[in-house]
Amino acid sequence: MDMVQTGAKPTIATFTKKYSFTLILLAVMVAITAVVLWSGPSPSEGTPALTVGLALVLLAVGLVAGLLGGWIGTGGCSVMLPILHFWLGFPAAIAVGTTLFAVIFTAISGGYGHFRQKNVDGRAARWVGGAGILGVLIGSWLFTLLSDQSTLLGFIIGVVFLWPAFRMVWEGARGWRASSTGPGAGAPPQSPFIAGAPGALASFGAGVGLLTGLVGLGGGYALVPGLIYLFGAPVYLTMGTSLAVMVPLALVGGAIKLAQGYVFLAAALLLAVGTIVGAQIGAATIKRFKPHTLKLIFGIYFLYVAAKFIGNYLGIAIW
């Protein structure tokens, strides 16, 4: 009995030390969520009432989104946004704002872990993130012009979804070919930092920020492939730098959406709790899956989501 207890203590201590920041963040999030739920928040017009069942669904959606982020390097917005809009009945504008607000905490959790591992290129993050904030401000202004035109906003979201969809399908298929020809086939060149002139990095960040403010996606779908294929960044630096950039983009964009009344706060906090847990599980289990298989599966899913958004705008019903 004593041997079992003695062996268990180092494991618990190691776990607590490794995930101390995440555990603290999660505890704070749970406390804030409890306060918001206790206050009895009134959902925005057209938003479903927050029942116990819906709360559990939101936690599950956040968990799945976090897993995806841990496995393939995105913030999970691409999973949360369409589920909120199409299957949970959130108006498009509320789905955008709620999703973006939830990603703030996911990016903070994931970004801190990569920062501790020194997987963040500070120079690239400053240029991309700084210009990205300006893009978010412009995108948020454009969002206010389109918020009452839900079908047009949905069409824009659908078009944006085509990028991660085609990117994931292409990378998934390329991964299968590479695995059949040997390890490392087709891998991008590796370097100890992210190259690129300040102007190029800033222009890239501004574009990603504009889309973040406009369609509520955290930016990981564009930051990860953009840094790899446009700037030759190594994967480990790309993951950390992408999350580091997403923190200010989601923070500014989410705060603006909250002030404008486009965030269902209780729902966003429940999603955030789920994503924080899911991201850690995803990071811990990523080696059990072939990344290109996951990308191919989710790429096909994103193609379906894009077709559904665009079809809705064109009056074509897609189940």
BELZI-V391160 format. One record per residue. SS is DSSP state (alpha for helix, beta for strand, coil for the rest). OMEGA is omega in whole degrees, -180 to 180 (999 if undefined). Layout:
# BELZI-V391160
ss omega
SS OMEGA
SS OMEGA
This chain:
# BELZI-V391160
ss omega
coil 179
alpha -179
alpha -180
alpha 180
alpha -180
alpha -180
alpha -176
alpha -175
alpha 179
alpha -180
alpha 179
alpha 180
alpha 179
alpha 179
alpha -179
alpha -180
alpha -177
alpha -175
coil -176
alpha -179
alpha 180
alpha 179
alpha 178
alpha 179
alpha -180
alpha 179
alpha 178
alpha -179
alpha 180
alpha 180
alpha 180
alpha 179
alpha 179
alpha 179
alpha -179
alpha 179
alpha -179
alpha -178
coil 177
coil -177
coil 177
coil 180
coil 179
coil -179
coil 179
coil 180
coil -179
coil 178
coil -177
coil 177
coil 177
alpha 179
alpha 179
alpha 179
alpha 178
alpha 178
alpha 180
alpha 176
alpha -180
alpha 178
alpha 177
alpha 179
alpha 179
alpha 179
alpha 178
alpha 177
alpha 179
alpha 179
alpha 179
alpha -177
alpha -174
alpha 170
coil 174
coil -179
coil 179
coil -180
alpha -176
alpha 176
alpha -173
alpha -172
alpha -179
alpha 179
alpha 178
alpha -174
alpha -171
alpha -172
alpha 179
coil 172
coil 177
coil 172
coil -175
alpha -178
alpha 179
alpha 178
alpha 179
alpha -177
alpha -179
alpha 180
alpha -178
alpha 179
alpha -180
alpha -176
alpha 178
alpha -173
alpha 175
alpha -179
alpha 179
alpha -179
alpha -179
alpha -179
alpha 179
alpha 179
alpha 179
alpha 178
alpha 178
alpha 179
coil -179
coil 178
coil -180
coil 174
coil -175
alpha -179
alpha -179
alpha -179
alpha -180
alpha -179
alpha -179
alpha -178
alpha 180
alpha 178
alpha 179
alpha 178
alpha 177
alpha 178
alpha 179
alpha 180
alpha 179
alpha 180
alpha 179
alpha 177
alpha 178
alpha -180
alpha -180
alpha 179
alpha -175
alpha -172
coil 179
coil 179
coil -171
alpha -178
alpha 178
alpha 176
alpha 177
alpha 178
alpha 179
alpha 178
alpha 179
alpha 178
alpha 179
alpha 180
alpha 180
alpha -178
alpha 179
alpha -180
alpha -180
alpha 179
alpha -178
alpha 178
alpha -180
alpha -180
alpha 178
alpha 179
alpha 179
alpha 178
alpha 177
alpha 178
alpha -179
alpha -179
alpha 180
alpha -180
alpha 178
coil -179
coil 175
coil -178
coil 178
coil -178
coil 179
coil -180
coil -178
coil 178
coil -178
coil 179
coil 178
coil -179
coil 178
coil 178
coil 179
alpha -180
alpha 180
alpha 179
alpha -180
alpha 179
alpha 178
alpha 180
alpha 180
alpha 179
alpha 179
alpha 179
alpha 179
alpha 179
alpha 179
alpha 179
alpha -175
alpha -173
alpha 171
coil 175
coil -171
coil 177
coil -179
alpha 180
alpha -180
alpha -177
alpha -176
alpha 180
alpha -180
alpha 180
alpha -179
alpha -170
alpha 177
coil -175
coil 177
coil -177
coil 174
coil -173
alpha -175
alpha 177
alpha -179
alpha -178
alpha -178
alpha -179
alpha 178
alpha 180
alpha 178
alpha 179
alpha -177
alpha -179
alpha 180
alpha 180
alpha 180
alpha -179
alpha 180
alpha -179
alpha 180
alpha 179
alpha 179
alpha 179
alpha 179
alpha 180
alpha -179
alpha 179
coil -179
coil 180
coil 170
coil -166
alpha -179
alpha 179
alpha 180
alpha -179
alpha 177
alpha 176
alpha -178
alpha 178
alpha 179
alpha -178
alpha 180
alpha 178
alpha -179
alpha -179
alpha 179
alpha 177
alpha 179
alpha 179
alpha -178
alpha -175
alpha -173
alpha -177
alpha 179
alpha -177
coil 173
coil -177
alpha -177
alpha 176
alpha 179
alpha -179
alpha -180
alpha -180
alpha -178
alpha 176
alpha 177
alpha 178
alpha -179
alpha 174
alpha 177
alpha 180
alpha 179
alpha 180
alpha -179
alpha 178
alpha -177
alpha 178
alpha 178
alpha 180
alpha -178
alpha 180
coil 179
coil -178
coil 177
coil -176
coil 999
